Amino acid sequence: MSLIFRRSLSTLIPPKIASPSGLGATGDAARMQRVVQFYGKLPRGAAPEPQSKGFLGWYQKKYFGKNPSAAPIAHVIGFLLAIGYAQNYYFHLRHHKNNAH
């Protein structure tokens, strides 16, 4: 194994909190106590669900969250139709508003 792989693997594995060699030594006991306190303060259980912020967060939570739906497809189709009509009006239809072709 390469040194980089071993180093990355060692950061994933927590240190042994109650190793027999660490319990007897006085200097190591204080260090072990700090490690135990650190791991004791970490939250337990499932992570809380993130709060959605802004319009896009709300939209994603509503339509792509626990109950996904096909509504975004209808929204995209409606948006493209509205943009298409606006372009048609601007580039062609507004010139024929009061005049015959």
C-alpha positions as CSV (number, residue, x, y, z in Angstrom):
1,M,0.0,0.0,0.0
2,S,1.2,3.5,-0.7
3,L,1.9,6.0,2.0
4,I,-0.9,8.3,0.8
5,F,-3.5,5.5,0.8
6,R,-2.5,4.4,4.3
7,R,-2.6,8.0,5.5
8,S,-6.1,8.6,4.1
9,L,-7.3,5.3,5.5
10,S,-5.9,6.2,9.0
11,T,-8.0,9.3,9.1
12,L,-11.2,7.3,8.6
13,I,-10.6,4.9,11.5
14,P,-11.0,6.5,14.9
15,P,-8.3,5.9,17.5
16,K,-8.7,3.1,20.0
17,I,-10.2,4.9,23.0
18,A,-9.6,2.1,25.5
19,S,-6.4,0.5,24.4
20,P,-4.6,-1.5,27.2
21,S,-1.3,0.4,26.6
22,G,-2.9,3.8,26.9
23,L,-4.7,3.1,30.2
24,G,-1.6,2.5,32.3
25,A,0.7,5.4,31.3
26,T,0.1,8.7,33.2
27,G,1.0,10.9,30.2
28,D,-1.1,8.9,27.9
29,A,-4.1,8.9,30.3
30,A,-4.6,12.7,30.0
31,R,-4.4,12.5,26.3
32,M,-6.8,9.6,26.2
33,Q,-9.2,11.6,28.5
34,R,-9.2,14.4,25.9
35,V,-9.9,11.9,23.1
36,V,-12.8,10.4,25.1
37,Q,-14.2,13.9,25.8
38,F,-13.9,14.8,22.2
39,Y,-15.8,11.7,21.0
40,G,-18.3,12.1,23.8
41,K,-19.3,15.6,22.5
42,L,-20.0,14.4,18.9
43,P,-23.7,14.2,18.0
44,R,-25.4,10.8,17.9
45,G,-28.1,9.6,15.6
46,A,-29.3,10.7,12.2
47,A,-28.3,14.2,11.0
48,P,-31.1,16.7,11.0
49,E,-32.8,17.5,7.7
50,P,-31.3,20.6,6.1
51,Q,-33.6,23.7,6.0
52,S,-34.4,24.9,2.5
53,K,-33.4,28.5,1.8
54,G,-34.8,30.6,-1.0
55,F,-37.1,29.8,-3.9
56,L,-34.9,27.1,-5.4
57,G,-34.5,25.3,-2.1
58,W,-38.2,25.4,-1.5
59,Y,-38.9,24.1,-5.0
60,Q,-36.4,21.3,-4.7
61,K,-37.8,20.2,-1.3
62,K,-41.4,20.3,-2.6
63,Y,-41.0,18.5,-5.9
64,F,-37.8,16.5,-5.5
65,G,-37.9,15.6,-1.8
66,K,-39.6,12.6,-0.2
67,N,-42.6,12.6,-2.6
68,P,-41.1,13.4,-6.1
69,S,-43.6,14.3,-8.8
70,A,-43.7,15.1,-12.5
71,A,-44.9,18.7,-11.9
72,P,-41.5,20.1,-12.8
73,I,-41.8,18.7,-16.3
74,A,-45.2,20.5,-16.7
75,H,-43.6,23.7,-15.4
76,V,-40.7,23.5,-17.9
77,I,-43.2,22.9,-20.8
78,G,-45.3,25.9,-19.7
79,F,-42.3,28.1,-19.3
80,L,-41.0,27.2,-22.8
81,L,-44.5,27.9,-24.3
82,A,-44.6,31.3,-22.6
83,I,-41.1,32.2,-23.7
84,G,-41.9,31.0,-27.3
85,Y,-45.1,33.1,-27.4
86,A,-43.3,36.2,-26.1
87,Q,-40.6,35.8,-28.8
88,N,-43.3,35.3,-31.5
89,Y,-45.1,38.4,-30.3
90,Y,-42.0,40.5,-30.1
91,F,-40.5,39.5,-33.5
92,H,-43.6,39.0,-35.6
93,L,-47.1,39.5,-34.1
94,R,-46.7,43.0,-32.8
95,H,-46.1,44.3,-36.3
96,H,-49.6,42.9,-37.4
97,K,-51.6,44.1,-34.4
98,N,-53.6,46.8,-36.2
99,N,-52.7,46.2,-39.8
100,A,-53.7,43.4,-42.2
101,H,-50.9,41.3,-43.7
